[in-house]
Amino acid sequence: MNTSSWQFVVFVAVLIWYLSTQAGRLDRLHHRIDVATAALDTHLARRAGIVAEVASGDVLDVVTAAMLLQSAHDALASGDLDSADRLDAESNLSDVLCAALDNLDELELTDPIQIARMDELQQMCGRVVMSHTFHTDAVNDCINIRRQLFVKMLFLAGRAPMPKPLNFRDDAPAAFSK
């Protein structure tokens, strides 16, 4: 073999290695997106459950408790995480939660059960933010790889649907960050 044929063989080997690496990376990213979606869905459902428990207590006024209960119910009853109704319900729950619990110092938390529920809610709000960030990062990484020329031309993603980021507000009450 002459030099040009060795260069061609090396080029083909590097190209095959690159494409194999990208295909494996895509597969792992799609799996990571599935896991992140399941974790986010679990954390959102748990957050709504804890909000309902907090609202059922006697710490909040009746109107605030009713708004929190309704928002939590809407979030739990709105269906799959990829539906627009669910994302709107989760954003609404975040908004109502921030409005209701921004001034935790004004609430008279003397019952140890309510204090424990508020601590659990604070932790769950942090987990929701973290899960949402992990999901968004995985989706963005996957989209960046799927936009590469060779990946598109050679259909390395197979028949997997293009992932979409889940756009909703996941803000936690400001009092939780103190």
ZARO-572979 format. One line per 10 residues: number of its first residue (from 0); their letters; for each residue x, y, z of N, C-alpha, C, O. Coordinates in Angstrom, 3 decimals. Layout:
# ZARO-572979
NUM) A) X:Y:Z:X:Y:Z:X:Y:Z:X:Y:Z; ...;
This chain:
# ZARO-572979
0) MNTSSWQFVV) 0.841:-1.188:0.000:0.000:0.000:0.000:0.881:1.244:0.000:1.916:1.311:0.662; 0.436:2.191:-0.748:1.192:3.436:-0.771:0.665:4.397:0.303:-0.269:4.062:1.032; 1.248:5.559:0.399:0.948:6.516:1.464:-0.486:7.030:1.386:-1.150:7.185:2.412; -0.957:7.289:0.190:-2.319:7.834:0.063:-3.376:6.818:0.488:-4.398:7.202:1.056; -3.154:5.544:0.227:-4.131:4.541:0.651:-4.105:4.385:2.174:-5.150:4.142:2.777; -2.926:4.520:2.813:-2.874:4.477:4.282:-3.603:5.681:4.876:-4.309:5.556:5.876; -3.431:6.820:4.268:-4.126:8.021:4.748:-5.641:7.841:4.628:-6.400:8.249:5.507; -6.059:7.224:3.528:-7.489:6.985:3.344:-8.013:6.014:4.402:-9.091:6.222:4.960; -7.260:4.967:4.673:-7.662:3.977:5.682:-7.744:4.640:7.057:-8.688:4.395:7.808; -6.768:5.473:7.385:-6.774:6.176:8.669:-7.969:7.131:8.735:-8.647:7.216:9.759;
10) FVAVLIWYLS) -8.220:7.844:7.641:-9.361:8.767:7.611:-10.673:8.022:7.831:-11.508:8.464:8.621; -10.864:6.904:7.146:-12.095:6.115:7.300:-12.204:5.572:8.725:-13.292:5.571:9.300; -11.110:5.119:9.290:-11.126:4.594:10.658:-11.494:5.691:11.654:-12.286:5.459:12.568; -10.925:6.880:11.484:-11.256:8.002:12.371:-12.719:8.405:12.193:-13.402:8.710:13.171; -13.194:8.408:10.974:-14.596:8.759:10.718:-15.537:7.741:11.358:-16.532:8.122:11.974; -15.237:6.476:11.220:-16.069:5.434:11.840:-16.029:5.559:13.358:-17.057:5.432:14.024; -14.858:5.806:13.896:-14.746:5.996:15.351:-15.581:7.194:15.805:-16.294:7.114:16.805; -15.490:8.307:15.067:-16.238:9.517:15.418:-17.743:9.260:15.374:-18.470:9.629:16.296; -18.199:8.631:14.307:-19.632:8.368:14.170:-20.119:7.391:15.238:-21.215:7.556:15.772; -19.333:6.399:15.546:-19.686:5.447:16.595:-19.770:6.138:17.949:-20.675:5.871:18.739;
20) TQAGRLDRLH) -18.824:7.024:18.207:-18.822:7.777:19.465:-20.057:8.666:19.564:-20.697:8.729:20.613; -20.391:9.348:18.481:-21.559:10.232:18.490:-22.853:9.431:18.650:-23.761:9.863:19.360; -22.946:8.283:18.006:-24.140:7.448:18.135:-24.292:6.956:19.580:-25.394:6.964:20.128; -23.198:6.535:20.186:-23.247:6.110:21.587:-23.609:7.249:22.516:-24.374:7.076:23.465; -23.047:8.427:22.232:-23.375:9.603:23.038:-24.853:9.967:22.924:-25.500:10.293:23.919; -25.373:9.908:21.721:-26.800:10.194:21.517:-27.672:9.208:22.288:-28.655:9.597:22.917; -27.312:7.958:22.236:-28.075:6.939:22.953:-28.070:7.219:24.452:-29.109:7.149:25.108; -26.893:7.536:24.990:-26.799:7.842:26.428:-27.571:9.102:26.784:-28.188:9.168:27.847; -27.547:10.102:25.912:-28.286:11.338:26.183:-29.793:11.110:26.156:-30.524:11.660:26.980; -30.254:10.298:25.210:-31.694:9.998:25.183:-32.105:9.249:26.454:-33.177:9.494:27.008;
30) HRIDVATAAL) -31.258:8.351:26.899:-31.543:7.644:28.160:-31.531:8.627:29.334:-32.395:8.568:30.209; -30.553:9.526:29.345:-30.472:10.526:30.417:-31.700:11.429:30.417:-32.180:11.810:31.485; -32.213:11.774:29.253:-33.424:12.600:29.167:-34.613:11.841:29.745:-35.418:12.415:30.479; -34.729:10.562:29.422:-35.828:9.755:29.967:-35.762:9.682:31.486:-36.783:9.819:32.160; -34.576:9.468:32.023:-34.408:9.387:33.476:-34.688:10.741:34.120:-35.348:10.808:35.158; -34.191:11.824:33.512:-34.415:13.162:34.057:-35.898:13.536:34.008:-36.399:14.196:34.919; -36.594:13.125:32.963:-38.031:13.403:32.864:-38.797:12.671:33.962:-39.685:13.244:34.593; -38.454:11.416:34.185:-39.122:10.644:35.233:-38.847:11.247:36.613:-39.756:11.341:37.437; -37.611:11.653:36.866:-37.270:12.258:38.159:-37.992:13.585:38.335:-38.507:13.871:39.416; -38.035:14.391:37.291:-38.723:15.681:37.370:-40.210:15.487:37.620:-40.803:16.192:38.436;
40) DTHLARRAGI) -40.810:14.538:36.924:-42.233:14.252:37.124:-42.509:13.820:38.563:-43.494:14.247:39.166; -41.644:12.977:39.107:-41.793:12.521:40.488:-41.660:13.676:41.468:-42.451:13.793:42.405; -40.662:14.528:41.257:-40.459:15.654:42.161:-41.610:16.660:42.080:-42.017:17.223:43.097; -42.126:16.881:40.886:-43.261:17.803:40.748:-44.506:17.258:41.446:-45.232:18.000:42.108; -44.741:15.963:41.292:-45.911:15.363:41.957:-45.747:15.413:43.474:-46.706:15.693:44.193; -44.559:15.149:43.953:-44.318:15.201:45.398:-44.450:16.623:45.919:-44.986:16.836:47.007; -43.962:17.611:45.148:-44.108:19.011:45.554:-45.582:19.380:45.679:-45.984:20.022:46.649; -46.385:18.976:44.702:-47.817:19.283:44.752:-48.470:18.613:45.955:-49.341:19.203:46.594; -48.055:17.383:46.270:-48.596:16.696:47.443:-48.247:17.403:48.743:-49.088:17.532:49.633; -47.012:17.856:48.848:-46.595:18.562:50.055:-47.307:19.910:50.159:-47.687:20.327:51.254;
50) VAEVASGDVL) -47.489:20.587:49.037:-48.231:21.853:49.048:-49.648:21.617:49.558:-50.170:22.409:50.342; -50.263:20.536:49.114:-51.618:20.218:49.591:-51.610:19.947:51.094:-52.529:20.366:51.798; -50.589:19.255:51.593:-50.497:18.994:53.036:-50.311:20.288:53.815:-50.938:20.481:54.856; -49.452:21.176:53.317:-49.229:22.460:53.992:-50.510:23.287:53.982:-50.864:23.899:54.990; -51.201:23.306:52.855:-52.425:24.091:52.740:-53.540:23.528:53.615:-54.427:24.269:54.039; -53.503:22.235:53.888:-54.536:21.615:54.721:-54.329:21.904:56.206:-55.236:21.695:57.012; -53.156:22.377:56.565:-52.880:22.699:57.962:-53.583:23.993:58.356:-54.296:24.598:57.556; -53.372:24.401:59.591:-54.052:25.587:60.094:-53.140:26.808:60.165:-53.453:27.762:60.878; -52.027:26.801:59.450:-51.080:27.910:59.507:-51.481:29.039:58.567:-51.342:30.209:58.921; -51.973:28.715:57.386:-52.305:29.707:56.368:-53.750:30.172:56.507:-54.601:29.467:57.049;
60) DVVTAAMLLQ) -54.003:31.380:56.003:-55.395:31.853:56.003:-56.193:31.055:54.979:-55.627:30.373:54.125; -57.500:31.150:55.078:-58.399:30.302:54.285:-58.240:30.547:52.784:-58.219:29.597:52.002; -58.130:31.792:52.384:-58.035:32.116:50.953:-56.716:31.583:50.370:-56.708:30.976:49.300; -55.621:31.810:51.071:-54.319:31.330:50.606:-54.302:29.810:50.537:-53.812:29.226:49.570; -54.839:29.178:51.569:-54.889:27.715:51.594:-55.721:27.180:50.424:-55.345:26.196:49.788; -56.850:27.834:50.148:-57.707:27.392:49.040:-56.994:27.554:47.694:-57.103:26.689:46.824; -56.276:28.649:47.526:-55.535:28.861:46.271:-54.436:27.814:46.113:-54.236:27.276:45.024; -53.729:27.528:47.196:-52.676:26.509:47.135:-53.249:25.128:46.845:-52.700:24.374:46.041; -54.358:24.803:47.507:-54.987:23.496:47.264:-55.447:23.355:45.818:-55.256:22.307:45.200; -56.051:24.403:45.282:-56.540:24.352:43.907:-55.370:24.227:42.923:-55.438:23.455:41.966;
70) SAHDALASGD) -54.305:24.985:43.163:-53.133:24.913:42.282:-52.480:23.537:42.348:-52.077:22.989:41.321; -52.377:22.981:43.542:-51.791:21.646:43.696:-52.665:20.600:43.004:-52.155:19.701:42.335; -53.973:20.723:43.168:-54.889:19.783:42.512:-54.762:19.872:40.997:-54.703:18.851:40.313; -54.721:21.097:40.473:-54.592:21.285:39.026:-53.295:20.662:38.496:-53.277:20.053:37.427; -52.217:20.827:39.261:-50.931:20.269:38.828:-50.967:18.746:38.831:-50.423:18.109:37.929; -51.601:18.164:39.836:-51.658:16.698:39.912:-52.616:16.094:38.889:-52.405:14.973:38.426; -53.663:16.828:38.536:-54.700:16.278:37.666:-54.524:16.640:36.196:-55.375:16.296:35.376; -53.453:17.317:35.850:-53.345:17.861:34.497:-52.718:16.944:33.463:-52.598:17.346:32.306; -52.320:15.757:33.815:-51.852:14.807:32.806:-50.349:14.678:32.727:-49.627:14.922:33.694; -49.891:14.282:31.532:-48.468:14.002:31.304:-47.632:15.274:31.360:-48.123:16.380:31.138;
80) LDSADRLDAE) -46.376:15.080:31.659:-45.461:16.207:31.818:-45.207:16.943:30.515:-44.867:18.126:30.539; -45.362:16.284:29.389:-45.096:16.954:28.113:-46.303:17.701:27.551:-46.229:18.241:26.447; -47.409:17.741:28.287:-48.582:18.479:27.807:-48.502:19.940:28.245:-47.949:20.253:29.299; -49.053:20.814:27.434:-49.032:22.246:27.736:-49.848:22.549:28.992:-49.500:23.446:29.760; -50.936:21.798:29.198:-51.759:22.015:30.396:-50.963:21.738:31.662:-51.068:22.479:32.639; -50.177:20.684:31.649:-49.387:20.339:32.840:-48.326:21.398:33.104:-48.115:21.797:34.249; -47.663:21.852:32.054:-46.630:22.863:32.231:-47.223:24.173:32.744:-46.625:24.843:33.587; -48.397:24.536:32.235:-49.081:25.734:32.736:-49.492:25.567:34.191:-49.367:26.499:34.986; -49.981:24.381:34.542:-50.396:24.121:35.921:-49.198:24.166:36.870:-49.311:24.677:37.984; -48.061:23.638:36.440:-46.860:23.676:37.277:-46.355:25.106:37.442:-45.928:25.489:38.531;
90) SNLSDVLCAA) -46.398:25.897:36.372:-46.008:27.300:36.468:-46.937:28.051:37.417:-46.491:28.862:38.228; -48.222:27.773:37.305:-49.194:28.414:38.180:-48.953:28.031:39.638:-49.033:28.881:40.525; -48.661:26.757:39.888:-48.371:26.319:41.258:-47.141:27.042:41.792:-47.130:27.457:42.950; -46.120:27.197:40.982:-44.923:27.926:41.417:-45.253:29.372:41.750:-44.782:29.905:42.754; -46.063:30.007:40.906:-46.449:31.401:41.151:-47.241:31.548:42.439:-46.962:32.434:43.248; -48.227:30.683:42.630:-49.063:30.748:43.835:-48.227:30.432:45.069:-48.395:31.062:46.113; -47.343:29.475:44.954:-46.470:29.107:46.074:-45.568:30.276:46.457:-45.394:30.569:47.640; -45.001:30.936:45.467:-44.145:32.096:45.757:-44.949:33.225:46.399:-44.484:33.859:47.346; -46.140:33.474:45.890:-46.967:34.542:46.454:-47.414:34.213:47.874:-47.471:35.099:48.726; -47.726:32.964:48.131:-48.270:32.587:49.439:-47.201:32.472:50.512:-47.459:32.773:51.678;
100) LDNLDELELT) -46.009:32.042:50.134:-45.004:31.738:51.151:-43.779:32.645:51.089:-42.734:32.294:51.637; -43.879:33.790:50.444:-42.734:34.683:50.383:-42.350:35.235:51.752:-41.181:35.534:51.994; -43.312:35.370:52.636:-43.041:35.915:53.971:-43.263:34.842:55.023:-44.233:34.891:55.779; -42.372:33.889:55.064:-42.498:32.804:56.046:-42.358:33.312:57.478:-42.893:32.705:58.406; -41.647:34.416:57.661:-41.451:34.954:59.004:-42.768:35.393:59.631:-42.913:35.371:60.853; -43.734:35.794:58.794:-45.028:36.243:59.310:-45.906:35.084:59.760:-46.838:35.276:60.541; -45.613:33.880:59.271:-46.412:32.718:59.657:-46.008:32.252:61.047:-44.833:32.282:61.412; -46.972:31.833:61.792:-46.705:31.337:63.137:-46.556:29.822:63.078:-47.523:29.075:63.227; -45.327:29.394:62.858:-45.033:27.974:62.768:-44.563:27.478:64.129:-43.389:27.597:64.481; -45.500:26.921:64.882:-45.153:26.371:66.192:-45.315:24.859:66.220:-44.669:24.171:67.010;
110) DPIQIARMDE) -46.169:24.353:65.367:-46.408:22.915:65.319:-45.221:22.221:64.647:-44.861:22.574:63.524; -44.612:21.244:65.312:-43.455:20.567:64.712:-43.787:19.869:63.396:-42.924:19.736:62.528; -45.018:19.428:63.245:-45.409:18.770:61.994:-45.412:19.775:60.849:-44.929:19.477:59.757; -45.955:20.965:61.098:-45.972:21.989:60.053:-44.550:22.477:59.741:-44.225:22.752:58.586; -43.720:22.579:60.758:-42.330:22.975:60.518:-41.637:21.924:59.642:-40.893:22.263:58.722; -41.889:20.656:59.939:-41.301:19.573:59.135:-41.835:19.606:57.709:-41.080:19.366:56.766; -43.125:19.900:57.532:-43.693:19.990:56.180:-43.078:21.141:55.400:-42.788:21.003:54.211; -42.878:22.272:56.062:-42.250:23.418:55.380:-40.812:23.092:54.987:-40.368:23.456:53.898; -40.084:22.409:55.865:-38.720:21.993:55.524:-38.719:21.032:54.336:-37.883:21.135:53.438; -39.665:20.102:54.346:-39.768:19.147:53.241:-40.144:19.862:51.943:-39.630:19.528:50.875;
120) LQQMCGRVVM) -41.041:20.845:52.037:-41.426:21.622:50.861:-40.235:22.412:50.325:-40.040:22.502:49.113; -39.450:22.975:51.217:-38.261:23.706:50.803:-37.291:22.780:50.069:-36.759:23.141:49.019; -37.067:21.600:50.614:-36.175:20.639:49.958:-36.731:20.213:48.602:-35.987:20.101:47.627; -38.035:19.976:48.543:-38.638:19.517:47.292:-38.594:20.606:46.228:-38.392:20.309:45.050; -38.778:21.855:46.622:-38.662:22.954:45.654:-37.244:23.010:45.089:-37.060:23.257:43.897; -36.256:22.784:45.931:-34.871:22.731:45.451:-34.637:21.571:44.504:-33.917:21.706:43.515; -35.245:20.427:44.803:-35.092:19.262:43.921:-35.769:19.482:42.574:-35.269:19.037:41.540; -36.914:20.172:42.589:-37.602:20.477:41.331:-36.709:21.353:40.461:-36.559:21.099:39.266; -36.117:22.382:41.059:-35.237:23.273:40.303:-34.052:22.490:39.742:-33.689:22.657:38.577; -33.450:21.637:40.570:-32.306:20.846:40.126:-32.698:19.868:39.008:-31.996:19.761:38.002;
130) SHTFHTDAVN) -33.808:19.165:39.183:-34.258:18.209:38.162:-34.573:18.911:36.853:-34.254:18.405:35.777; -35.199:20.075:36.945:-35.525:20.832:35.740:-34.244:21.265:35.030:-34.174:21.228:33.801; -33.241:21.670:35.788:-31.955:22.067:35.209:-31.268:20.881:34.539:-30.757:21.012:33.427; -31.250:19.723:35.203:-30.643:18.527:34.612:-31.345:18.149:33.311:-30.693:17.826:32.318; -32.669:18.190:33.319:-33.435:17.841:32.123:-33.119:18.802:30.985:-32.873:18.374:29.857; -33.126:20.090:31.275:-32.858:21.091:30.244:-31.448:20.943:29.680:-31.250:21.064:28.471; -30.464:20.683:30.544:-29.091:20.489:30.076:-28.978:19.266:29.170:-28.312:19.319:28.135; -29.624:18.166:29.553:-29.578:16.954:28.732:-30.241:17.182:27.377:-29.727:16.735:26.351; -31.373:17.869:27.368:-32.066:18.146:26.108:-31.206:19.037:25.215:-31.082:18.774:24.019; -30.617:20.079:25.780:-29.770:20.971:24.981:-28.551:20.242:24.420:-28.182:20.455:23.265;
140) DCINIRRQLF) -27.924:19.384:25.226:-26.781:18.599:24.738:-27.202:17.695:23.582:-26.493:17.588:22.582; -28.343:17.054:23.721:-28.838:16.147:22.684:-29.162:16.903:21.396:-28.827:16.451:20.301; -29.806:18.042:21.535:-30.146:18.843:20.349:-28.885:19.308:19.644:-28.825:19.306:18.415; -27.876:19.705:20.408:-26.612:20.162:19.794:-25.958:19.047:18.988:-25.446:19.293:17.896; -25.971:17.843:19.507:-25.374:16.722:18.763:-26.215:16.386:17.540:-25.675:16.118:16.467; -27.535:16.400:17.700:-28.397:16.022:16.572:-28.363:17.036:15.446:-28.767:16.714:14.328; -27.897:18.243:15.699:-27.789:19.263:14.654:-26.497:19.161:13.852:-26.334:19.871:12.860; -25.579:18.295:14.261:-24.331:18.148:13.524:-24.599:17.526:12.154:-25.488:16.688:12.002; -23.830:17.942:11.182:-24.062:17.550:9.797:-24.028:16.033:9.598:-24.954:15.466:9.019; -22.972:15.374:10.071:-22.864:13.925:9.877:-23.960:13.171:10.625:-24.456:12.152:10.143;
150) VKMLFLAGRA) -24.331:13.662:11.783:-25.371:12.998:12.568:-26.706:13.063:11.824:-27.455:12.087:11.789; -26.994:14.219:11.234:-28.241:14.357:10.466:-28.197:13.543:9.172:-29.158:12.856:8.827; -27.066:13.631:8.459:-26.968:12.950:7.165:-27.060:11.441:7.301:-27.669:10.777:6.462; -26.467:10.899:8.339:-26.411:9.446:8.492:-27.471:8.905:9.448:-27.446:7.724:9.797; -28.396:9.755:9.870:-29.517:9.365:10.733:-29.046:8.602:11.975:-29.584:7.546:12.307; -28.047:9.144:12.646:-27.498:8.460:13.818:-28.471:8.448:14.993:-28.333:7.627:15.899; -29.443:9.338:14.988:-30.424:9.364:16.075:-31.510:8.318:15.866:-32.340:8.095:16.747; -31.506:7.692:14.725:-32.522:6.676:14.450:-33.904:7.305:14.356:-34.084:8.363:13.754; -34.865:6.638:14.959:-36.240:7.127:14.911:-36.652:7.821:16.208:-37.833:8.082:16.438; -35.687:8.107:17.028:-36.000:8.782:18.290:-36.510:10.191:17.997:-35.932:10.903:17.176;
160) PMPKPLNFRD) -37.581:10.591:18.659:-38.096:11.944:18.415:-37.127:12.994:18.951:-36.370:12.742:19.888; -37.167:14.160:18.342:-36.322:15.256:18.803:-36.807:15.684:20.186:-37.984:16.003:20.352; -35.932:15.696:21.167:-36.367:16.082:22.514:-36.706:17.563:22.572:-36.148:18.378:21.836; -37.642:17.893:23.472:-38.048:19.281:23.646:-37.831:19.671:25.113:-38.134:18.896:26.021; -37.312:20.864:25.328:-37.183:21.309:26.719:-38.569:21.580:27.305:-39.498:21.959:26.591; -38.686:21.382:28.599:-39.942:21.622:29.297:-39.885:23.032:29.876:-39.164:23.288:30.841; -40.638:23.925:29.290:-40.600:25.320:29.702:-41.723:25.614:30.682:-42.889:25.725:30.302; -41.356:25.736:31.936:-42.287:26.169:32.977:-41.484:26.865:34.058:-40.273:26.674:34.176; -42.173:27.673:34.843:-41.503:28.371:35.933:-41.382:27.418:37.115:-42.360:26.800:37.537; -40.177:27.311:37.637:-39.938:26.422:38.767:-39.432:27.189:39.983:-38.744:26.638:40.842;
170) DAPAAFSK) -39.786:28.466:40.039:-39.307:29.325:41.123:-39.762:28.805:42.478:-40.864:28.279:42.634; -38.884:28.968:43.443:-39.219:28.645:44.825:-39.447:29.966:45.564:-38.899:30.997:45.178; -40.247:29.934:46.614:-40.446:31.174:47.379:-39.115:31.765:47.835:-38.186:31.033:48.174; -39.031:33.076:47.840:-37.782:33.748:48.208:-37.380:33.420:49.646:-36.193:33.403:49.972; -38.352:33.164:50.491:-38.052:32.846:51.895:-37.292:31.528:52.018:-36.606:31.309:53.016; -37.402:30.646:51.022:-36.709:29.361:51.073:-35.219:29.516:50.808:-34.441:28.634:51.172; -34.802:30.603:50.189:-33.395:30.774:49.873:-32.625:31.460:51.000:-31.415:31.658:50.894; -33.309:31.817:52.055:-32.641:32.481:53.196:-31.956:31.486:54.075:-31.346:31.863:55.076;
